[in-house]
Amino acid sequence: MLAGAPPPLPLIVLLGTITAIGPLSTDMYLPAFPTLDKELEGGGPGSAQFTLATWFAGLAVGQFSCGPLSDRFGRRAPLIAGLLVFTLASIGCATTSDFHAFCLFRFLAALGGAVGAVVPRAFVRDIATGRDGARIMTQLTLVFGAMPILAPSLGGAVLTFGSWRWIFWIAVLYGIAGILAVYLMLPDTLPLSRRVPLHPAAILNRYINLLGEPNFVLNAIIASAGTFVTFAYLGGAPVVFEHLIGFTPMQFALFFGVNAATFILCNQISGKLVQRVPVETLMQRGVAACASAAALFLLLTVLHVATPGHPALVAVLIMMTTGTLGFVGANATVLAFHHHGAQAGSASALLGTMQFSIGAISGVLMGYMPTSSIIPMAFVMSIGALMMVVADVLRKRLCAPVTA
């Protein structure tokens, strides 16, 4: 496949499906949080939220290492190896009853599943940049974004008819299907002539160069702050909607799906507008919209207007905050990668590591927050929105405009 040639639709679907390993493994077991708190030996109230933070931490570490591997060995081989690790570790999650062992297996599954966040983005950067890259990235996000609609509903259905363990057996089947699909369908877009040595000094030098480039760092911080907002929502939503408001697992899954659909709608609007509006402009408008919605959410919770007694208002405020991120993530990613085609794997890995490291902090914060109010979730989401605004202001002052 040549750079500049649009990838066939089946490859877009495959890449999006692989990228969706993250939300599948995150969102499908959210309805099981109350059950996990009760059934995992050695755990207790709030322990399920720490398993989520463990997953995010594993994704951060995994992405940091698999990016250089994909720059050295191409895109296919690391992808297959990572999916294999994800599959085997998911078997461990499905069979253990110990809280600490469960956390270990979740961490290992994330180490393998991290390839799903790194390699597809590097694949896109191999074949397209600028507006074309943004368009393909939004197509990936459409497939990626469908998973949050399906996963909680699937998880809720599994809990209705069976044990939480079946959620992880489904993840095992997903991993096996991914391995077969990559082996049979996915070409390697990184030719031998463009592969870089796997020397520690060279890897460290690439990361240092990336961290010294303000355009990459600030756009990556914007994308990471968006992830912080999302992970605060993921960590707090089960408590808010199932514990405080009283939603059943299926009602929670329905809300989760509607919220994900809002994100997809904003993302696809961004994908259509990118042909006429600069990528930077779209991202800036998304940052402003998300920050405004988060500030309103926090204000109304502090004033005791958005309370468990008004679930519709709470749901709308959350959808406004997370939905508008559809204008941020893909565009910030394209802008961050703009000058780094020769090291797309490392750039994707560093971006992903930043996203999930910052996201893990959000998850840990939610684990320590009181569970008797909606205010903690609104507060943590607002922190992420403020980070986006600060990074965007600095980016406009320190970086030259990107013509994309």
C-alpha positions in Angstrom: 0.0 0.0 0.0 1.4 3.3 -1.1 1.4 6.6 0.9 -1.4 8.7 -0.3 -3.6 5.8 -1.4 -6.8 5.5 0.7 -6.9 2.2 2.5 -9.8 -0.1 1.6 -12.9 -0.1 3.8 -12.2 -3.6 5.2 -8.8 -2.4 6.5 -10.4 0.7 8.1 -12.9 -1.6 9.8 -10.1 -4.0 10.9 -7.9 -1.2 12.3 -10.8 0.4 14.1 -11.8 -3.0 15.6 -8.2 -3.5 16.8 -8.1 0.0 18.3 -11.4 -0.9 20.0 -9.7 -3.4 22.3 -9.2 -0.6 24.8 -12.8 0.4 25.1 -14.0 -3.2 24.8 -11.9 -4.2 27.8 -12.8 -1.1 29.7 -16.5 -0.6 29.0 -17.8 -4.1 28.9 -17.0 -4.8 32.5 -18.2 -1.5 33.9 -21.7 -2.9 34.7 -19.9 -5.6 36.7 -18.2 -3.2 39.1 -20.6 -3.8 42.1 -20.3 -7.6 41.6 -16.5 -7.5 41.4 -16.4 -5.5 44.6 -18.3 -8.3 46.3 -16.7 -11.4 44.7 -13.0 -10.8 44.3 -11.3 -12.2 47.3 -9.0 -9.7 49.1 -10.8 -6.7 47.5 -13.7 -4.6 48.9 -15.7 -1.5 48.1 -14.0 0.5 45.4 -11.6 -2.3 44.4 -13.1 -2.6 40.9 -12.1 1.0 40.2 -8.5 0.1 41.1 -8.6 -2.7 38.6 -9.6 -0.1 36.0 -6.6 2.1 37.0 -4.4 -1.0 36.8 -5.6 -1.6 33.2 -4.8 2.0 32.3 -1.4 1.8 33.8 -0.6 -1.3 31.8 -1.7 0.4 28.6 0.6 3.3 29.4 3.6 1.0 30.0 2.8 -1.2 27.0 2.5 1.6 24.5 5.9 3.1 25.6 7.6 -0.2 24.5 5.6 -1.4 21.6 6.0 1.8 19.6 9.8 1.3 19.0 9.1 -2.3 18.3 6.7 -1.4 15.5 9.3 1.0 14.1 11.9 -1.8 14.1 9.9 -4.9 13.1 7.0 -3.4 11.1 3.4 -3.1 12.0 2.2 -6.7 11.7 4.5 -8.8 13.9 4.2 -6.6 17.1 0.4 -6.4 16.6 0.1 -10.2 16.5 2.4 -10.7 19.5 0.5 -8.1 21.5 -2.9 -9.6 20.7 -1.6 -13.0 21.8 -0.5 -11.6 25.2 -3.9 -9.9 25.6 -5.7 -13.1 24.9 -3.7 -15.2 27.3 -4.0 -12.6 30.1 -7.7 -12.3 29.5 -8.0 -16.1 30.2 -6.3 -15.4 33.6 -8.9 -12.6 34.3 -11.7 -15.1 33.5 -10.4 -17.8 35.8 -9.1 -16.1 38.9 -11.0 -15.2 42.1 -8.2 -13.3 43.8 -8.2 -9.5 43.6 -4.4 -9.1 43.4 -4.1 -11.8 40.7 -7.0 -10.2 38.8 -5.1 -6.9 38.9 -1.9 -8.6 37.6 -3.8 -10.2 34.7 -5.5 -7.0 33.9 -2.1 -5.3 33.8 -0.6 -8.0 31.5 -3.7 -7.9 29.3 -3.2 -4.1 28.9 0.5 -4.6 28.1 -0.5 -6.7 25.1 -3.6 -4.8 24.2 -1.6 -1.6 24.0 -0.6 -2.5 20.4 -4.2 -1.7 19.5 -3.7 1.9 20.5 -0.3 2.3 18.8 -0.1 0.4 15.6 -3.3 1.5 13.9 -2.4 5.2 14.4 1.1 4.5 13.1 -0.5 2.7 10.1 -2.5 5.8 9.3 0.6 8.0 9.6 2.4 5.7 7.2 -0.1 6.3 4.4 -1.6 9.8 5.0 -1.0 13.2 6.7 -2.9 16.5 7.2 -6.5 16.6 6.1 -6.3 13.0 4.6 -4.9 11.7 7.9 -7.6 13.5 9.9 -10.3 12.0 7.6 -9.0 8.5 8.0 -8.5 9.0 11.7 -12.2 10.0 12.1 -13.2 6.9 10.1 -11.2 4.8 12.6 -12.8 6.6 15.4 -16.3 5.7 14.0 -15.5 2.0 14.4 -13.7 2.7 17.7 -16.5 4.7 19.0 -19.1 2.1 18.2 -17.6 -0.2 20.9 -18.7 2.0 23.8 -22.2 1.7 22.5 -22.1 -2.1 22.2 -19.7 -3.1 25.0 -21.8 -2.0 28.1 -24.9 -3.4 26.6 -23.2 -6.6 26.0 -21.7 -6.6 29.5 -25.1 -5.9 31.0 -26.7 -8.7 29.0 -24.0 -11.1 30.1 -24.6 -10.2 33.8 -28.3 -10.7 33.2 -27.8 -14.3 32.1 -24.5 -15.3 33.6 -21.3 -14.6 35.5 -19.0 -11.6 35.1 -16.4 -14.2 34.0 -18.0 -14.5 30.7 -17.2 -10.9 29.9 -13.5 -11.9 29.9 -14.2 -15.0 27.9 -15.7 -12.8 25.2 -12.5 -10.7 25.4 -10.5 -13.9 24.7 -12.6 -14.7 21.6 -12.1 -11.1 20.5 -8.4 -11.4 20.8 -8.3 -14.7 18.9 -10.4 -13.2 16.1 -8.1 -10.2 16.0 -5.0 -12.4 15.6 -6.5 -14.3 12.7 -7.8 -11.1 11.0 -4.4 -9.4 11.2 -2.6 -12.5 9.9 -4.9 -12.9 6.9 -5.8 -9.3 6.0 -3.4 -6.6 7.2 -0.4 -5.6 5.0 2.7 -4.1 6.6 2.9 -0.4 5.7 6.5 0.1 7.0 9.0 -1.0 4.3 12.4 -2.4 5.4 14.1 0.7 4.2 12.3 2.9 6.7 12.7 0.6 9.8 14.9 2.0 12.5 17.4 0.2 14.8 16.2 -1.2 18.1 19.0 0.3 20.2 18.2 1.7 23.7 20.2 4.8 23.0 18.4 5.4 19.7 15.0 4.8 21.3 15.7 7.2 24.1 17.0 9.7 21.6 13.8 9.5 19.6 11.7 10.1 22.7 13.9 13.0 23.8 13.5 14.6 20.3 9.7 14.2 20.5 9.6 15.7 24.0 11.7 18.6 22.9 9.3 19.5 20.1 6.5 21.9 21.4 4.0 21.1 18.7 4.1 17.4 19.6 4.1 17.9 23.3 1.3 20.4 23.6 -1.0 18.6 21.1 -0.3 15.4 23.0 -1.2 17.1 26.3 -4.5 18.3 24.8 -5.3 14.7 23.6 -4.2 13.3 27.0 -6.3 15.8 28.9 -9.3 14.7 26.8 -8.4 11.1 28.0 -8.3 12.4 31.6 -11.9 13.7 31.2 -13.0 10.4 29.6 -11.4 8.2 32.3 -12.9 10.4 35.1 -16.3 9.7 33.5 -15.6 6.0 33.1 -14.5 5.7 36.7 -17.3 7.7 38.1 -20.3 6.8 36.0 -21.0 3.3 37.6 -21.0 5.0 41.0 -23.2 7.9 39.9 -25.7 6.0 37.8 -25.9 2.6 39.5 -25.2 3.5 43.2 -26.5 7.1 43.5 -29.3 7.3 40.9 -30.2 3.6 41.0 -29.9 2.6 37.3 -30.0 -1.2 36.6 -27.1 -2.6 34.6 -29.2 -2.4 31.4 -30.3 1.2 32.0 -26.7 2.1 32.7 -25.7 0.4 29.4 -28.4 2.4 27.5 -27.2 5.7 28.9 -23.6 4.7 28.1 -24.6 3.9 24.5 -26.4 7.2 24.0 -23.4 9.1 25.4 -21.1 7.2 23.0 -23.4 8.0 20.1 -23.1 11.7 21.0 -19.3 11.4 20.8 -19.5 9.6 17.5 -21.8 12.3 16.1 -19.4 15.1 17.0 -16.5 13.1 15.7 -18.1 12.5 12.3 -19.2 16.1 12.1 -15.5 17.0 12.6 -14.6 14.5 9.9 -16.9 16.2 7.4 -15.8 19.7 8.4 -12.1 19.0 8.1 -12.3 19.3 4.3 -13.4 23.0 4.7 -12.2 24.0 8.2 -8.5 23.8 9.4 -7.8 21.0 11.7 -6.4 23.4 14.3 -9.6 25.4 14.3 -11.8 22.3 14.8 -9.7 21.2 17.7 -9.7 24.6 19.3 -13.5 24.8 19.1 -13.8 21.3 20.6 -11.5 22.4 23.5 -13.6 25.5 24.2 -16.9 23.5 24.0 -15.7 20.8 26.3 -14.3 23.2 28.9 -17.5 25.2 28.9 -19.6 22.1 29.4 -17.4 20.8 32.2 -17.5 24.2 34.0 -21.3 24.2 33.8 -21.4 20.6 35.1 -19.3 21.5 38.1 -21.2 24.7 38.8 -24.6 23.0 38.8 -23.4 20.1 41.0 -21.9 22.5 43.5 -25.2 24.5 43.5 -27.1 21.2 44.1 -29.0 21.6 40.9 -27.5 18.6 39.1 -28.3 15.9 41.7 -29.3 12.2 41.7 -32.9 13.5 41.8 -32.4 15.0 38.3 -30.8 12.1 36.3 -31.8 13.6 32.9 -29.9 16.8 33.7 -26.9 14.9 34.9 -26.9 12.8 31.8 -27.1 15.8 29.5 -24.3 17.6 31.2 -22.0 14.6 31.0 -22.9 14.1 27.3 -22.1 17.7 26.6 -18.7 17.4 28.3 -17.6 14.0 26.8 -19.4 14.3 23.4 -17.6 17.5 22.4 -14.3 15.6 22.8 -15.2 14.2 19.4 -13.7 17.4 18.0 -10.5 17.1 20.0 -8.9 13.6 20.0 -8.4 12.8 16.3 -7.5 16.3 15.4 -4.9 16.7 18.2 -3.4 13.4 17.2 -3.0 14.4 13.6 -1.4 17.7 14.6 1.0 16.0 17.1 2.2 13.6 14.4 2.5 16.3 11.6 6.3 16.5 11.6 7.1 12.9 12.7 6.3 10.5 9.8 9.7 8.8 10.0 9.1 7.8 13.6 5.3 7.4 13.6 5.4 4.3 15.9 7.5 6.0 18.6 5.3 9.1 18.3 2.1 7.1 18.6 3.6 5.2 21.6 4.7 8.3 23.4 1.3 9.9 22.8 -0.5 6.8 24.0 1.7 6.5 27.1 1.0 10.1 27.9 -2.8 9.6 27.4 -3.1 6.5 29.6 -0.6 7.7 32.3 -2.6 10.8 32.7 -5.8 8.8 32.4 -4.6 6.4 35.1 -4.1 9.4 37.5 -7.8 10.3 36.8 -8.8 6.7 37.6 -6.9 6.7 40.9 -8.3 10.0 41.9 -11.8 8.7 41.3 -11.0 5.6 43.4 -10.2 7.8 46.4 -13.1 10.2 46.0 -16.2 10.0 48.1 -19.1 8.0 46.5 -21.9 9.9 48.1 -22.1 12.8 45.6 -21.8 13.6 41.9 -19.5 16.5 42.7 -16.2 14.4 42.7 -16.8 13.2 39.2 -17.6 16.7 37.9 -14.6 18.1 39.7 -12.1 15.6 38.3 -13.6 16.0 34.8 -13.2 19.8 35.1 -9.5 19.3 36.0 -9.0 17.6 32.6 -10.9 20.3 30.8 -8.7 23.0 32.4 -5.6 21.1 31.3 -6.8 21.2 27.7 -7.4 24.9 27.8 -4.0 25.7 29.3 -2.2 23.5 26.8 -4.1 25.0 23.9 -3.2 28.6 25.0 0.4 27.6 25.3 0.3 25.9 21.9 -1.0 29.0 20.2 1.8 31.1 21.8 4.7 28.7 21.2 4.0 26.8 18.0 3.7 27.9 14.4 0.3 27.1 12.8 0.2 23.7 11.1 -1.1 23.9 7.5 -3.2 20.8 7.5 
